[in-house]
Amino acid sequence: MAAIGKIRSWGPWLIGIIGLGLFGFIAGDMWRSCEATSNQRRQQIGEVLGNKLYIQDYQQMIDEYQEVLKIQGNDNLSEDQLNNLKDYVWENYVQNQLVEAEAEKLGLQVTDDEVINVLKEGTNPVLYQLPMLPQFFNQQTRQFDYNQVTFIYDYMKQQMNTNPQVAEEFRTFDKYWKYIEKTLRQQLLTQKYQNLVAACLISNPVSAKTAFANQNTESEVLLASLAYNSVNDNDIEISDADLKAKYNEMKPQFKQDNEVRDIKYVAYQVVPSEKDRAELLAQMNEVQKLFNEGTAIAEVIRKGQSQVPYRGLYVTRAGLPTDVAKKIDSMQVGQTSAPFETRSDKTMNVVKYLGKTQMPDSVEFRAIQVGGRGIDAAAVTADSIYQALKAGAVFDSIAKKYGQTGDKVWLTSANIQSMQNLDADNKAYFETIMSLPVGEYKNLKITQGDIVLQVTGRKNMVEKYDVAIVKRPIVFSNETYTEAYNKFSQFVTENQSIAALEEAAPQYGYSVQTRQGMPSTTHNIANIHGTHEAVRWAFDNKVGAISQLFDRCGDNDYLLVVALDKIHPVGYLDQETVNDALKQEVMKDKKFQKLSEQLSGAKTIAEAQQKGARVDTVRQITFQAPVFVQATGASEPALSGAVAAVEKGAVSPKIIKGNGGAYLFQVLNRTQREGAEFNAEQTQQQLSQQAVQSTFRSLLNDLKEKAKIVDKRYLFF
């Protein structure tokens, strides 16, 4: 009993301990839940209409489209091409989300039967906007042929069980075709939605006739002009009130849907030093010496570390680097050039001009390959084929006997010169074809057997050249880069404010540049690739911050430091940001006012000329397109519109304000553009198409604005 009583005395403590344990258990679950939510949020790359897109799904879309490009032969994308691909995938995703949401409200959908029907009919324009393979189209009609797709699909599916390589190709093709079907479905839904919009935009014969006249009625005018640049800027006074008024007038133009940032940056490109150039020149002088001493060409090319391999084949001028083709014009066969620099590709070169000859640019030939039964057996068979052909046997018949067609094919110099790798067998093969006389046969022995060749035709005898080239890039050494890095690092370390950077930059030989209105969707700074980390930094820091030194940017030759100067949130740009643009507009307004006063009272072009205006005859003015005025150097849409509204022989009732000056004109003549014939139905159709395209773009922009789109791709790419 005493023990029980003692335990009871511990009750409050036990309850407290158990309570803490339960709290810890519940808190642990809450912590894990919060952590999971936080991790999920960190993986979010964007949002459209409340639908969140995560990095894994976006990357899958990118990979999917890359695979499509690979199947089409577009592999090894550059950084710029990959960035364009990512932007395309994002824009496509956003548009599909918007259209699908609107289609759901309207009850629009695309059924499986509709997709199949479109594929079978092969005439829907959408099909020709998809990344289709050439083999999906009928060679005669150039029309999409769904039978071609099903044939390839079924054939590969049958072969995949016995051929592992085909099995892998089938899996790739299957993914590709599923992408095509998915994209087709999306495009058809967009087409339906667009057609619904089009039904609201109906043209009519009256508007068609007006549009035709606007496009094809040409006016000739006598134009009096006073250019804005005839007024000195210093004679114009612009007040703060003027700028404020102009800002209020133009404010709708300054609206932005995404946050942008102003940055200042210093980008320094490391270049080879004089010491680097001198060392390379010494090496190239040694190359020249080796060429002159008769050292084996292959050995000189190897020692010289040339970017251009020596193939030992005669090539056309097009097959030579441009700088080398120009260089040999001033050289003799057998001569070696002194080292010379080519600025366009930043290289130093030495050229050995080995030979020049006349050869056909194109050769038609046919061949029978003999092999697979041992080298000796192949040689015996090939010799018997060769003897039979020389004795008058029919080439096609013998080719078919050995399972080949014997078809004639053309080989061009360009075909040979475009080959990346050229082994000894290929070299012998091409040399034989290019040198063999028409009608003669040749039994060519190669590593894998024999080839019996016959040249059947030649075209275009051209000059070809045998040239050995040692081409070396002029690059900076590690020592030069380290020296530049240390100097730039010191500059960044010692100047940790924008004012300090701007003050110190000239002392170091640097220049501070400005980039205004940089969006998060930009991929690099100053068109230097490899600088996306710097873009990300700019959107992760506060105004006035100075970045770390970004090195090895561009082609590993740029050093970069970035300062965040200003943040412009979503909404309207403030007046200070757009003051330069406002000043230009106010300046134009005040100059127009001044020039209008100068022309005031002029009722004829002669009177305008007396008041200092320049007078020119301007022809072929239409309402449809803006006229370019030589006298002011400006394109003038307002003038085109004003001319269309004035009768032939009349003078404009008021002075026209243009982009480049003030104008007064008299319409001298009005004619119909030669060859233009009005077709009401065709013109109405064109107007409808233009209206649909314009309205659909505008509609998408409105939908984007309301969709509250979040784009955080800069955090990941």
C-alpha positions in Angstrom: 0.0 0.0 0.0 2.9 2.3 0.8 4.3 1.6 -2.6 1.0 2.5 -4.3 0.7 5.6 -2.3 4.2 6.6 -3.3 3.4 6.0 -7.0 0.2 8.1 -6.5 2.4 10.9 -5.2 4.3 10.9 -8.5 1.1 11.3 -10.5 1.4 14.9 -11.5 5.0 14.3 -12.6 4.0 11.2 -14.6 1.2 13.1 -16.3 3.5 15.9 -17.1 6.1 13.5 -18.6 3.5 11.6 -20.6 2.0 15.0 -21.8 5.4 16.2 -22.9 5.9 12.9 -24.8 2.6 13.2 -26.6 3.3 16.8 -27.4 6.7 15.8 -28.8 5.1 13.1 -30.9 2.4 15.5 -32.3 4.9 18.3 -32.8 7.2 15.9 -34.6 4.4 15.1 -37.0 3.6 18.8 -37.4 7.3 19.6 -38.0 7.6 16.8 -40.6 4.4 18.0 -42.3 5.7 21.6 -42.4 9.1 20.5 -43.6 7.4 18.5 -46.4 5.3 21.5 -47.4 8.3 23.7 -47.3 10.3 21.3 -49.5 7.4 21.1 -51.9 7.2 24.9 -52.1 10.9 25.0 -52.8 10.4 22.6 -55.8 7.6 24.8 -57.3 8.7 26.4 -60.5 5.6 28.3 -61.5 1.8 28.6 -61.2 -1.0 29.3 -63.7 -4.6 29.7 -62.6 -3.7 28.3 -59.2 -2.3 25.1 -60.8 1.2 24.6 -59.4 4.0 23.4 -61.7 7.0 21.6 -60.0 10.5 21.3 -61.3 10.3 17.6 -61.9 7.2 18.0 -64.2 8.8 21.0 -66.0 12.0 19.1 -66.5 10.1 16.1 -67.8 8.4 18.4 -70.4 11.8 19.7 -71.5 13.3 16.2 -71.7 10.3 15.1 -73.7 10.7 17.8 -76.3 14.5 17.3 -76.4 13.9 13.7 -77.3 11.6 14.8 -80.2 14.3 17.1 -81.5 16.8 14.2 -81.3 14.6 12.0 -83.4 14.5 14.8 -85.9 18.3 15.0 -85.9 18.6 18.1 -83.8 21.0 17.0 -81.1 23.8 18.8 -79.1 21.9 22.0 -78.6 23.9 25.1 -77.8 23.1 27.1 -74.6 21.1 29.6 -76.5 19.1 26.9 -78.3 18.4 25.1 -75.0 17.2 28.4 -73.4 14.9 28.9 -76.3 13.6 25.4 -75.9 12.9 26.0 -72.2 11.0 29.2 -73.0 9.0 27.4 -75.7 8.0 24.6 -73.3 7.0 27.2 -70.6 4.9 29.4 -73.0 3.3 26.3 -74.5 2.4 25.1 -71.0 0.9 28.5 -70.0 -1.2 28.7 -73.2 -2.5 25.2 -72.9 -3.5 25.8 -69.3 -5.4 29.0 -70.3 -7.1 27.4 -73.3 -8.1 24.3 -71.4 -9.6 26.3 -68.6 -11.7 28.4 -71.0 -12.7 25.3 -73.0 -13.9 23.6 -69.9 -16.2 26.6 -69.1 -17.6 26.4 -72.7 -17.9 22.7 -72.8 -15.3 22.3 -75.6 -13.3 19.1 -75.8 -11.4 16.9 -78.3 -12.4 13.2 -78.5 -10.2 10.2 -79.4 -12.3 9.8 -82.6 -11.6 13.4 -83.6 -7.9 12.9 -83.2 -7.9 9.7 -85.3 -10.1 11.3 -88.0 -7.7 14.3 -88.3 -4.7 11.9 -88.6 -6.5 9.7 -91.2 -7.7 12.7 -93.3 -4.2 14.3 -93.2 -5.4 17.7 -94.3 -5.8 19.7 -91.1 -3.3 22.6 -91.0 -2.4 21.7 -87.4 -0.6 18.6 -88.6 1.9 20.7 -90.5 2.7 22.7 -87.4 3.8 19.6 -85.4 7.4 18.2 -85.4 6.6 15.4 -87.8 9.2 13.2 -89.5 9.6 13.5 -93.3 8.8 9.8 -93.7 5.2 10.5 -92.5 4.4 12.4 -95.7 3.6 11.0 -99.1 6.5 11.8 -101.4 4.2 12.5 -104.4 1.4 14.5 -102.8 3.5 15.9 -99.9 0.5 15.3 -97.7 0.6 13.7 -94.3 -0.1 9.9 -94.6 -1.2 8.2 -91.4 -0.6 4.8 -93.1 3.1 5.6 -93.1 3.0 6.0 -89.3 1.1 2.8 -88.6 3.4 0.9 -91.0 6.5 2.0 -89.2 4.9 1.5 -85.8 3.7 -2.1 -86.6 6.9 -3.1 -88.3 9.0 -2.0 -85.3 6.7 -3.7 -82.9 7.0 -7.0 -84.8 10.8 -6.8 -84.9 11.4 -5.7 -81.3 11.0 -9.3 -79.9 13.9 -10.6 -82.0 16.1 -7.5 -82.2 17.1 -5.7 -79.0 18.2 -2.6 -80.9 14.8 -2.3 -82.6 13.2 -2.8 -79.2 15.0 0.3 -77.9 14.2 2.2 -81.1 10.6 1.3 -80.7 10.4 2.6 -77.1 11.9 5.9 -78.3 9.5 6.0 -81.3 6.5 5.2 -79.0 7.4 8.1 -76.7 7.8 10.4 -79.6 4.4 9.5 -81.2 2.6 9.8 -77.8 4.1 13.3 -77.7 2.7 14.0 -81.2 -0.8 12.8 -80.3 -0.8 14.8 -77.0 0.3 17.9 -78.8 -2.2 17.4 -81.6 -5.0 17.1 -79.1 -3.9 20.4 -77.4 -3.6 22.1 -80.8 -7.0 20.9 -81.9 -8.6 22.2 -78.7 -6.9 25.6 -79.3 -8.2 25.5 -82.9 -11.7 24.9 -81.6 -11.5 27.8 -79.2 -10.0 30.0 -81.9 -12.8 29.1 -84.3 -15.3 30.1 -81.7 -13.6 33.5 -81.4 -13.6 33.7 -85.2 -17.3 33.2 -85.3 -17.7 36.5 -83.4 -15.6 38.3 -86.0 -17.4 38.5 -89.3 -16.2 40.6 -92.2 -18.5 42.1 -94.8 -18.2 43.4 -98.4 -18.1 47.1 -97.4 -15.2 46.7 -95.0 -13.5 44.4 -97.6 -13.8 47.1 -100.2 -12.5 49.8 -97.8 -9.5 47.6 -96.8 -8.7 46.9 -100.5 -8.8 50.6 -101.3 -6.6 51.5 -98.3 -4.0 48.9 -99.4 -4.0 49.6 -103.1 -4.8 53.3 -103.5 -1.6 55.2 -103.9 -1.3 59.0 -103.4 1.4 61.4 -104.7 1.8 64.5 -102.6 3.8 67.7 -102.5 5.2 67.6 -98.9 6.4 70.6 -96.9 8.4 69.5 -93.8 10.2 71.0 -90.9 12.3 68.4 -89.1 12.5 68.4 -85.3 16.3 68.3 -85.4 16.1 71.8 -87.0 15.3 73.1 -83.5 18.2 73.2 -81.0 17.4 71.1 -77.9 18.9 73.9 -75.8 16.2 76.2 -76.9 13.5 74.0 -75.4 12.7 74.3 -71.7 11.2 71.3 -70.0 9.7 71.7 -66.5 8.9 69.1 -63.8 5.2 69.9 -64.5 5.6 69.0 -68.2 7.1 65.6 -67.3 4.4 64.9 -64.7 1.7 65.7 -67.2 3.3 63.6 -69.9 3.7 60.7 -67.4 0.0 60.8 -66.5 -0.8 60.9 -70.2 1.4 57.9 -71.1 1.0 55.9 -67.8 -0.9 53.0 -69.3 2.1 52.3 -71.5 4.3 51.8 -68.4 2.3 49.0 -66.9 4.3 45.8 -66.3 2.9 42.4 -65.3 6.2 41.1 -63.8 8.7 42.4 -61.4 11.9 43.7 -63.2 15.2 44.9 -61.8 17.8 47.5 -62.8 21.4 46.4 -62.4 24.8 47.8 -62.9 27.6 45.5 -63.8 31.3 45.3 -64.9 32.2 42.5 -67.3 35.8 42.1 -68.2 37.0 39.8 -71.0 40.4 38.2 -70.4 42.5 38.3 -73.6 45.9 36.8 -74.5 48.9 38.9 -73.3 51.8 39.9 -75.5 53.8 37.2 -73.8 51.1 34.6 -74.7 51.2 35.7 -78.3 55.0 35.7 -78.5 55.1 32.1 -77.2 52.5 31.0 -79.7 54.4 32.8 -82.5 57.6 31.0 -81.6 55.8 27.6 -81.8 54.3 28.5 -85.2 57.8 29.6 -86.5 58.9 26.1 -85.5 56.0 24.6 -87.5 57.1 26.7 -90.6 60.6 25.4 -90.2 59.4 21.7 -90.0 57.3 22.2 -93.2 60.3 23.7 -95.0 62.6 20.9 -93.9 60.3 18.3 -95.4 59.1 16.7 -92.2 56.2 14.3 -92.8 53.0 16.3 -93.0 51.1 14.1 -90.5 54.0 14.7 -88.0 53.9 18.5 -88.4 50.2 18.6 -88.0 50.5 16.5 -84.8 53.3 18.6 -83.3 51.6 21.8 -84.3 48.4 20.7 -82.6 46.3 21.9 -85.5 42.6 22.4 -85.3 42.3 21.4 -88.9 43.2 17.7 -89.7 45.2 16.9 -92.8 43.2 14.4 -95.0 45.6 14.2 -98.0 42.7 14.8 -100.4 42.3 17.6 -103.0 39.5 19.9 -102.0 37.7 22.9 -103.5 38.1 26.4 -102.2 34.8 25.8 -100.3 36.5 22.9 -98.5 39.2 25.2 -97.1 38.9 27.7 -94.2 38.1 31.1 -95.7 41.4 32.7 -94.5 43.4 29.8 -96.0 41.6 30.0 -99.3 42.5 33.7 -99.5 46.1 33.1 -98.4 47.0 30.5 -101.2 46.0 33.1 -103.8 49.3 34.8 -103.2 51.3 31.6 -102.8 53.1 29.2 -105.2 52.7 25.4 -105.1 55.4 24.0 -102.7 55.6 27.2 -100.7 55.1 27.5 -96.9 53.6 30.6 -95.5 55.0 32.6 -92.6 52.7 32.6 -89.5 49.7 34.8 -90.0 46.9 35.9 -87.8 43.1 35.6 -88.6 41.1 38.0 -86.4 37.7 36.5 -87.4 38.4 33.2 -85.7 41.2 34.4 -83.4 43.8 32.0 -84.7 47.4 31.9 -85.8 48.1 29.9 -89.0 50.9 28.3 -91.1 50.0 26.9 -94.5 51.9 24.5 -96.7 50.6 24.7 -100.3 51.2 21.1 -101.6 49.4 20.9 -104.9 46.7 22.1 -107.3 44.8 20.2 -110.0 41.7 20.0 -112.1 39.1 17.5 -110.9 35.3 16.9 -111.3 33.1 18.6 -108.7 30.6 15.7 -109.1 31.0 12.1 -110.1 28.3 9.5 -110.9 29.3 5.9 -110.0 28.0 2.5 -109.1 29.5 -0.2 -107.0 29.4 -3.9 -105.9 30.7 -4.7 -102.5 32.3 -8.0 -101.9 33.1 -9.3 -98.5 32.0 -11.5 -95.6 33.6 -14.7 -96.7 37.2 -14.0 -95.8 39.6 -11.6 -97.4 41.1 -14.1 -99.8 37.7 -15.4 -100.9 36.4 -11.9 -101.4 39.4 -11.0 -103.5 38.9 -14.0 -105.8 35.1 -13.2 -106.2 35.8 -9.5 -106.7 38.4 -10.3 -109.4 36.0 -12.6 -111.2 33.3 -9.8 -111.1 35.9 -7.3 -112.4 36.9 -9.6 -115.3 33.3 -10.3 -116.2 32.4 -6.6 -116.3 35.4 -5.8 -118.5 34.3 -8.6 -120.8 30.9 -7.0 -121.2 28.7 -8.4 -118.4 25.6 -6.3 -117.4 26.5 -4.5 -114.1 22.9 -4.5 -112.7 22.6 -8.3 -113.3 25.8 -9.1 -111.4 24.9 -6.7 -108.6 21.5 -8.4 -108.1 23.3 -11.8 -108.0 25.1 -10.5 -105.0 22.1 -9.0 -103.3 22.7 -5.4 -104.4 20.9 -3.0 -106.7 23.9 -1.5 -108.5 22.1 1.8 -108.7 24.0 4.9 -109.9 24.6 7.6 -107.3 26.3 11.0 -107.4 29.2 11.9 -105.1 30.0 15.6 -104.8 33.1 17.4 -103.4 30.8 18.9 -100.8 29.8 15.3 -99.6 33.4 14.4 -99.1 34.5 17.7 -97.5 31.6 17.6 -95.0 32.8 14.2 -93.5 34.1 14.6 -90.0 36.2 11.4 -89.9 38.1 10.1 -92.9 40.0 6.8 -92.5 42.5 5.2 -95.0 39.7 3.1 -96.7 37.4 6.1 -97.2 40.3 8.2 -98.5 41.2 5.5 -101.1 37.5 5.1 -102.0 37.0 8.8 -102.7 40.3 9.2 -104.5 39.5 6.3 -106.8 36.0 7.6 -107.7 37.2 11.1 -108.3 40.2 10.0 -110.5 38.7 7.1 -112.4 37.8 7.9 -116.1 34.2 7.6 -117.2 33.2 4.0 -118.2 36.3 2.3 -116.6 36.2 -0.3 -113.8 38.3 -0.6 -110.7 38.7 -3.4 -108.2 39.5 -1.5 -105.0 40.8 -3.5 -102.0 39.9 -2.2 -98.6 40.2 -3.6 -95.0 36.8 -5.4 -95.1 37.1 -6.8 -98.6 36.8 -5.5 -102.1 34.7 -3.0 -104.0 34.2 -3.1 -107.7 33.6 0.4 -109.0 32.5 2.0 -112.2 32.4 5.8 -112.9 29.4 6.5 -115.2 29.5 10.3 -115.4 31.3 13.5 -114.4 30.2 17.2 -114.0 31.9 20.6 -113.6 35.7 20.3 -113.7 37.0 22.7 -111.0 40.3 23.6 -109.4 41.1 21.6 -106.3 43.9 22.1 -103.8 46.0 20.0 -101.5 46.9 22.1 -98.5 48.3 21.3 -95.1 47.1 23.7 -92.4 48.3 24.3 -88.9 45.6 26.5 -87.3 46.0 27.3 -83.6 43.7 29.4 -81.4 45.3 32.5 -79.8 44.4 31.9 -76.2 45.5 33.3 -72.8 47.7 31.3 -70.5 46.8 30.3 -66.9 49.3 33.0 -65.8 47.4 35.7 -67.7 44.1 34.6 -66.4 45.3 34.5 -62.8 46.7 38.0 -63.1 43.4 39.3 -64.5 41.5 37.4 -61.8 43.5 38.9 -59.0 43.2 42.4 -60.4 39.4 42.1 -60.8 39.0 40.4 -57.4 40.8 43.3 -55.8 38.6 45.8 -57.6 35.4 44.0 -56.3 36.7 43.5 -52.8 37.7 47.2 -52.3 34.5 48.6 -53.8 31.4 47.3 -52.1 28.9 50.0 -53.1 27.6 51.1 -56.5 29.1 54.6 -56.1 32.5 53.1 -55.2 32.4 50.7 -58.2 31.6 53.6 -60.6 34.3 55.8 -59.2 37.0 53.1 -59.2 36.2 51.4 -62.5 38.1 53.8 -64.8 41.2 53.6 -62.5 41.3 49.8 -63.2 40.5 50.2 -66.9 36.9 48.9 -66.4 33.6 50.3 -67.4 30.3 50.1 -65.4 27.4 49.2 -67.6 23.6 49.6 -66.9 20.8 47.1 -67.7 17.4 48.5 -67.0 14.2 46.5 -66.7 15.7 43.1 -66.5 13.0 40.4 -66.1 13.6 37.1 -64.3 13.0 35.3 -67.6 16.3 36.6 -69.0 19.0 34.0 -69.4 22.2 36.0 -69.2 23.8 39.3 -68.7 25.3 41.3 -71.5 24.7 38.4 -73.9 27.5 36.5 -72.1 26.5 32.9 -71.7 27.1 31.1 -68.4 25.9 34.1 -66.4 22.5 32.8 -65.2 23.8 32.5 -61.7 24.3 36.3 -61.8 20.7 36.8 -63.0 19.5 34.6 -60.1 21.6 36.6 -57.7 20.0 39.8 -58.9 16.5 38.5 -58.0 17.6 37.1 -54.6 19.2 40.3 -53.2 18.3 43.8 -51.9 18.9 47.2 -53.6 22.5 48.3 -53.2 23.9 44.8 -52.9 27.2 43.9 -54.7 27.6 40.4 -55.9 30.5 38.0 -55.5 32.9 37.8 -58.4 31.5 35.5 -61.1 34.4 33.9 -63.0 34.9 31.6 -66.0 31.8 33.1 -67.7 31.2 33.1 -71.5 33.9 30.9 -73.1 35.7 30.7 -69.7 37.1 34.2 -70.6 34.8 36.6 -68.7 34.9 38.0 -65.2 31.7 39.6 -63.9 30.4 41.6 -60.9 26.8 42.8 -60.6 25.2 45.5 -58.4 21.4 45.6 -57.8 20.4 49.3 -58.5 16.6 49.2 -58.3 13.6 46.9 -58.0 10.4 47.7 -60.0 7.5 45.7 -58.6 4.4 44.6 -60.6 2.3 47.6 -61.6 3.3 50.9 -63.2 6.9 52.0 -63.5 7.5 55.2 -61.5 8.1 58.5 -63.2 11.8 58.6 -62.3 12.5 55.4 -64.2 10.9 56.5 -67.4 12.0 60.2 -67.2 14.3 59.8 -70.2 11.5 58.6 -72.4 9.2 61.3 -71.1 11.8 64.0 -71.9 12.0 62.8 -75.5 8.2 62.9 -75.9 7.9 66.4 -74.2 10.8 67.6 -76.4 8.9 66.4 -79.5 5.7 68.1 -78.3 7.4 71.4 -77.7 9.3 71.3 -81.0 6.1 70.6 -82.8 4.5 73.5 -81.1 7.4 75.7 -82.2 7.4 74.5 -85.8 3.6 74.8 -86.0 3.9 78.4 -85.0 6.5 78.8 -87.7 4.1 77.4 -90.3 1.1 79.2 -88.9 -0.9 81.0 -91.6 0.5 78.9 -94.5 -2.4 77.9 -96.8 -0.3 76.6 -99.6 2.9 74.6 -100.0 4.6 77.7 -101.6 3.7 79.7 -98.5 5.1 76.9 -96.2 8.3 76.9 -98.3 8.6 80.7 -97.8 8.4 80.1 -94.0 11.5 77.8 -94.2 9.9 74.4 -95.0 11.6 71.9 -97.2 9.4 70.8 -100.1 9.6 67.3 -101.8 7.4 65.2 -104.0 6.5 61.9 -102.2 4.9 59.1 -104.1 3.2 55.7 -103.5 1.7 56.7 -100.2 -1.0 54.2 -99.0 -3.2 54.1 -95.9 -2.1 50.5 -95.2 1.6 51.2 -94.6 3.5 54.1 -93.0 5.4 56.4 -95.4 9.1 57.0 -94.9 10.0 60.7 -95.2 13.6 61.2 -96.4 13.7 64.8 -95.3 13.2 64.0 -91.6 14.5 60.4 -91.6 11.3 59.0 -90.0 8.5 56.6 -90.7 5.2 58.5 -90.4 2.0 56.5 -89.9 0.1 59.7 -89.0 1.0 61.2 -92.4 -0.3 58.1 -94.3 -3.6 58.4 -92.4 -3.9 62.2 -93.0 -3.2 61.9 -96.8 -5.9 59.3 -97.2 -8.5 61.7 -95.7 -7.7 64.6 -98.0 -9.2 64.9 -101.5 -7.1 65.1 -104.7 -5.9 68.7 -105.2 -6.6 69.8 -101.7 -4.1 71.0 -99.0 -4.1 69.4 -95.6 -6.5 71.4 -93.3 -4.0 71.3 -90.5 -0.3 70.8 -89.7 0.4 67.1 -89.1 2.5 66.1 -86.1 4.8 63.2 -87.1 7.6 61.2 -85.5 10.3 63.3 -87.2 8.8 66.6 -87.9 5.8 68.9 -88.7 4.2 68.5 -92.1 1.9 70.3 -94.5 0.9 68.6 -97.8 -1.1 68.9 -101.0 -2.4 65.7 -102.8 -1.3 65.9 -106.4 -2.6 62.6 -107.7 -4.3 59.4 -106.6 -4.1 56.1 -108.6 -4.9 52.5 -108.2 -1.9 50.2 -107.7 -1.1 48.5 -111.0 -2.3 44.9 -111.3 -4.5 45.1 -108.2 -7.9 43.5 -108.7 -10.6 43.4 -106.0 -11.9 40.0 -105.0 -14.6 40.5 -102.3 -14.6 37.0 -101.0 -10.8 36.7 -100.9 -10.4 40.0 -99.2 -13.1 39.2 -96.6 -11.3 36.0 -95.8 -8.0 37.8 -95.3 -9.6 40.3 -93.1 -11.2 37.6 -91.0 -7.9 35.7 -90.6 -6.1 38.9 -89.6 -8.9 39.8 -87.1 -8.8 36.3 -85.6 -5.0 36.3 -85.2 -5.0 39.8 -83.6 -8.0 39.1 -81.4 -6.7 35.7 -80.2 -3.3 37.2 -79.3 -5.1 40.0 -77.4 -7.4 37.5 -75.7 -4.5 35.4 -74.6 -2.8 38.4 -73.2 -5.9 39.3 -71.2 -6.2 35.7 -70.0 -2.5 35.8 -68.9 -3.1 39.0 -67.0 -6.0 37.5 -65.1 -4.4 34.1 -64.5 -1.9 35.4 -61.9 1.0 33.6 -63.5 4.0 32.9 -61.3 7.3 32.2 -63.1 10.1 31.1 -60.8 12.2 29.3 -63.4 15.1 31.6 -62.7 15.6 29.8 -59.4 16.4 26.6 -61.2 17.7 27.4 -64.6 
